[in-house]
Amino acid sequence: SYDLVTQVQDGLNKLRGLPMLICWGERDFVFDEHFLAEWIARFPKAEVHRFADAGHYVLEDAREEIIGLVQRFLASD
């Protein structure tokens, strides 16, 4: 529902100061580059990785690369 989406959107600012890793499939049929631009604007310190050949299910499409990124991200200070 619209109310739920609005609540989630309003709550995103609570995450602003946290370390963040964003893995983005550039061939996503739902969330296009405009959505990514908004995430980058909201979280300018986030570590962003784009996957040209990945779609909506980025974890399936770029699994091996993302596993390494997540492991490194979680191990960093």
Backbone as ProteinMPNN parsed JSONL, in Angstrom:
{"seq_chain_A": "SYDLVTQVQDGLNKLRGLPMLICWGERDFVFDEHFLAEWIARFPKAEVHRFADAGHYVLEDAREEIIGLVQRFLASD", "coords_chain_A": {"N_chain_A": [[0.829, -1.184, 0.0], [0.279, 2.333, -0.395], [0.705, 3.841, 1.922], [2.452, 2.218, 3.423], [4.725, 2.149, 1.76], [5.41, 4.843, 1.849], [6.057, 5.106, 4.576], [8.323, 3.469, 4.718], [10.033, 4.853, 2.969], [10.303, 7.29, 4.357], [11.649, 6.362, 6.599], [14.155, 5.674, 5.677], [16.181, 7.555, 6.013], [17.198, 7.079, 8.518], [19.173, 5.267, 8.139], [21.274, 6.604, 7.085], [23.862, 7.246, 8.238], [25.159, 4.843, 8.444], [27.528, 2.259, 7.5], [27.417, 1.194, 4.117], [26.711, -1.019, 1.493], [25.971, -1.133, -1.817], [24.719, -3.085, -4.309], [24.033, -3.199, -7.627], [21.956, -4.171, -10.234], [22.175, -3.41, -13.53], [20.41, -4.068, -15.53], [17.915, -4.255, -14.514], [14.475, -4.673, -14.582], [12.6, -3.436, -13.085], [13.65, -1.586, -11.135], [15.207, 1.053, -12.25], [17.939, 3.136, -13.534], [17.251, 5.601, -12.465], [16.263, 5.078, -9.935], [18.584, 4.122, -8.716], [20.137, 6.445, -8.801], [18.733, 7.99, -6.96], [19.194, 6.511, -4.594], [21.959, 6.855, -4.388], [22.056, 9.612, -4.044], [20.752, 9.829, -1.584], [22.414, 8.332, 0.046], [25.321, 9.163, 0.004], [27.847, 8.273, 0.837], [27.885, 5.614, 0.474], [29.157, 2.476, -0.657], [29.157, 1.67, -3.928], [28.347, -0.691, -6.371], [28.007, -1.539, -9.687], [26.407, -3.759, -11.914], [26.622, -4.677, -15.068], [25.519, -6.772, -16.586], [23.585, -7.848, -14.979], [20.302, -8.317, -13.657], [17.107, -7.746, -12.171], [17.274, -9.69, -10.195], [19.85, -9.485, -8.876], [21.58, -10.766, -7.091], [21.482, -13.388, -7.874], [22.34, -13.21, -10.5], [24.91, -12.102, -10.371], [26.283, -13.49, -8.463], [28.838, -14.679, -7.563], [30.677, -12.533, -7.72], [29.439, -10.698, -6.003], [29.385, -12.063, -3.561], [32.096, -12.015, -2.826], [32.443, -9.231, -2.573], [30.692, -8.653, -0.44], [31.813, -10.188, 1.627], [34.315, -8.92, 1.912], [33.416, -6.323, 2.549], [32.085, -6.746, 5.004], [34.222, -7.511, 6.547], [35.757, -5.266, 6.721], [36.738, -2.268, 8.48]], "CA_chain_A": [[0.0, 0.0, 0.0], [1.0, 3.6, -0.48], [1.119, 4.241, 3.273], [3.624, 1.425, 3.798], [5.853, 2.63, 0.958], [5.754, 6.154, 2.398], [6.735, 4.877, 5.853], [9.667, 2.954, 4.423], [10.789, 5.968, 2.397], [10.6, 8.234, 5.429], [12.57, 5.732, 7.527], [15.473, 5.437, 5.076], [17.177, 8.491, 6.537], [17.797, 6.496, 9.725], [20.311, 4.456, 7.703], [22.226, 7.481, 6.419], [25.198, 7.235, 8.793], [25.687, 3.482, 8.547], [28.253, 1.751, 6.327], [26.433, 0.633, 3.201], [27.162, -1.601, 0.231], [24.865, -1.231, -2.766], [25.025, -3.858, -5.52], [22.928, -2.816, -8.489], [21.863, -4.756, -11.563], [21.818, -2.362, -14.49], [19.37, -4.53, -16.445], [16.71, -4.456, -13.697], [13.268, -4.239, -15.289], [11.745, -2.716, -12.134], [14.372, -0.458, -10.565], [16.147, 1.514, -13.272], [19.014, 4.017, -13.078], [16.694, 6.707, -11.68], [16.203, 4.604, -8.558], [19.96, 4.099, -8.221], [20.531, 7.84, -8.586], [18.117, 8.412, -5.698], [19.932, 5.86, -3.51], [23.26, 7.514, -4.285], [21.812, 10.941, -3.467], [20.398, 9.647, -0.169], [23.522, 7.69, 0.759], [26.504, 9.495, -0.803], [29.046, 7.568, 1.301], [27.72, 4.178, 0.212], [30.005, 1.825, -1.657], [28.219, 1.255, -4.974], [28.869, -1.539, -7.447], [27.02, -1.766, -10.745], [26.636, -4.982, -12.674], [26.031, -4.404, -16.378], [24.779, -7.922, -17.103], [22.671, -8.353, -13.95], [18.978, -7.723, -13.667], [16.381, -7.563, -10.925], [17.786, -10.666, -9.232], [21.282, -9.237, -8.973], [22.324, -11.767, -6.314], [21.567, -14.603, -8.69], [23.063, -12.93, -11.734], [26.311, -11.746, -10.106], [26.502, -14.136, -7.164], [30.24, -14.857, -7.179], [31.272, -11.218, -7.489], [28.816, -10.067, -4.841], [29.834, -12.76, -2.346], [33.396, -11.448, -2.485], [32.255, -7.856, -2.111], [30.054, -8.68, 0.878], [32.811, -10.681, 2.584], [35.28, -7.833, 2.138], [32.7, -5.23, 3.207], [31.83, -7.111, 6.395], [35.496, -7.643, 7.247], [36.413, -3.957, 6.837], [36.421, -1.481, 9.69]], "C_chain_A": [[0.874, 1.248, 0.0], [1.508, 4.032, 0.889], [2.386, 3.504, 3.709], [4.866, 1.901, 3.045], [6.327, 3.988, 1.481], [6.495, 6.011, 3.721], [8.165, 4.383, 5.635], [10.547, 4.079, 3.89], [11.204, 6.95, 3.483], [11.624, 7.666, 6.412], [13.968, 5.526, 6.982], [16.547, 6.359, 5.628], [17.833, 7.987, 7.812], [19.042, 5.68, 9.386], [21.472, 5.299, 7.188], [23.654, 7.368, 6.959], [25.848, 5.864, 8.877], [26.514, 3.105, 7.316], [27.264, 1.012, 5.419], [27.1, 0.149, 1.921], [25.933, -1.759, -0.659], [25.362, -1.973, -3.999], [23.817, -3.735, -6.439], [23.008, -3.49, -9.857], [21.365, -3.723, -12.554], [20.739, -2.782, -15.488], [18.066, -4.827, -15.694], [15.503, -3.882, -14.438], [12.313, -3.473, -14.375], [12.437, -1.443, -11.651], [15.47, -0.015, -11.529], [17.162, 2.485, -12.668], [18.508, 5.212, -12.281], [16.594, 6.325, -10.203], [17.608, 4.592, -7.954], [20.443, 5.517, -7.941], [19.956, 8.365, -7.274], [18.831, 7.794, -4.501], [21.28, 6.539, -3.305], [23.1, 8.902, -3.675], [21.507, 10.834, -1.971], [21.577, 9.147, 0.658], [24.832, 7.921, 0.011], [27.782, 8.775, -0.376], [28.967, 6.064, 1.048], [28.732, 3.706, -0.828], [29.063, 1.213, -2.688], [28.949, 0.439, -6.036], [27.738, -1.808, -8.418], [27.415, -3.017, -11.523], [25.869, -4.88, -13.989], [25.156, -5.552, -16.883], [23.794, -8.512, -16.108], [21.35, -7.607, -14.017], [18.4, -7.564, -12.273], [16.886, -8.502, -9.825], [19.311, -10.63, -9.254], [22.097, -10.277, -8.202], [22.428, -13.097, -7.04], [22.46, -14.377, -9.901], [24.554, -12.672, -11.52], [26.769, -12.324, -8.767], [27.967, -14.163, -6.738], [30.91, -13.514, -6.872], [30.73, -10.587, -6.212], [29.233, -10.752, -3.547], [31.182, -12.189, -1.896], [33.29, -10.026, -1.947], [31.667, -7.814, -0.704], [31.051, -9.161, 1.933], [33.817, -9.596, 2.929], [34.645, -6.684, 2.914], [32.489, -5.53, 4.687], [33.119, -7.216, 7.206], [36.191, -6.295, 7.455], [35.952, -3.232, 8.093], [35.279, -0.54, 9.43]], "O_chain_A": [[2.053, 1.205, 0.352], [2.626, 4.535, 1.002], [3.286, 4.103, 4.297], [5.938, 2.038, 3.636], [7.53, 4.241, 1.543], [7.466, 6.729, 3.962], [9.096, 4.838, 6.299], [11.689, 4.232, 4.324], [12.354, 7.39, 3.513], [12.392, 8.427, 7.001], [14.885, 5.231, 7.747], [17.713, 5.971, 5.7], [18.929, 8.432, 8.152], [19.876, 5.431, 10.257], [22.54, 4.766, 6.888], [24.591, 7.394, 6.161], [26.983, 5.747, 9.34], [26.234, 3.576, 6.213], [26.386, 0.295, 5.898], [27.946, 0.834, 1.347], [24.974, -2.439, -0.293], [26.311, -1.541, -4.653], [22.708, -4.121, -6.07], [24.02, -3.383, -10.549], [20.25, -3.22, -12.424], [20.21, -1.94, -16.214], [17.216, -5.566, -16.19], [15.524, -2.729, -14.868], [11.32, -2.919, -14.847], [11.875, -0.352, -11.745], [16.529, -0.637, -11.608], [17.238, 2.639, -11.449], [19.262, 5.785, -11.494], [16.816, 7.16, -9.326], [17.797, 5.004, -6.809], [21.1, 5.751, -6.927], [20.627, 9.106, -6.556], [19.054, 8.472, -3.498], [21.694, 6.77, -2.169], [23.931, 9.321, -2.869], [21.961, 11.665, -1.184], [21.717, 9.497, 1.83], [25.394, 6.984, -0.556], [28.717, 8.681, -1.17], [29.898, 5.33, 1.38], [29.105, 4.439, -1.744], [28.263, 0.337, -2.359], [30.011, 0.822, -6.526], [26.655, -2.247, -8.03], [28.594, -3.288, -11.753], [24.643, -4.981, -14.024], [24.148, -5.309, -17.546], [23.222, -9.571, -16.365], [21.29, -6.433, -14.382], [19.121, -7.283, -11.316], [16.913, -8.128, -8.652], [19.969, -11.611, -9.602], [23.198, -10.631, -8.626], [23.38, -13.848, -6.828], [23.241, -15.249, -10.28], [25.369, -12.986, -12.387], [27.547, -11.705, -8.041], [28.293, -13.705, -5.643], [31.624, -13.383, -5.878], [31.486, -10.008, -5.431], [29.417, -10.081, -2.531], [31.377, -11.914, -0.713], [33.965, -9.664, -0.983], [32.105, -7.02, 0.129], [31.119, -8.591, 3.022], [34.133, -9.38, 4.099], [35.259, -6.133, 3.828], [32.695, -4.659, 5.531], [33.102, -7.03, 8.423], [37.109, -6.189, 8.27], [34.917, -3.551, 8.679], [34.873, 0.2, 10.325]]}, "name": "protein", "num_of_chains": 1, "seq": "SYDLVTQVQDGLNKLRGLPMLICWGERDFVFDEHFLAEWIARFPKAEVHRFADAGHYVLEDAREEIIGLVQRFLASD"}
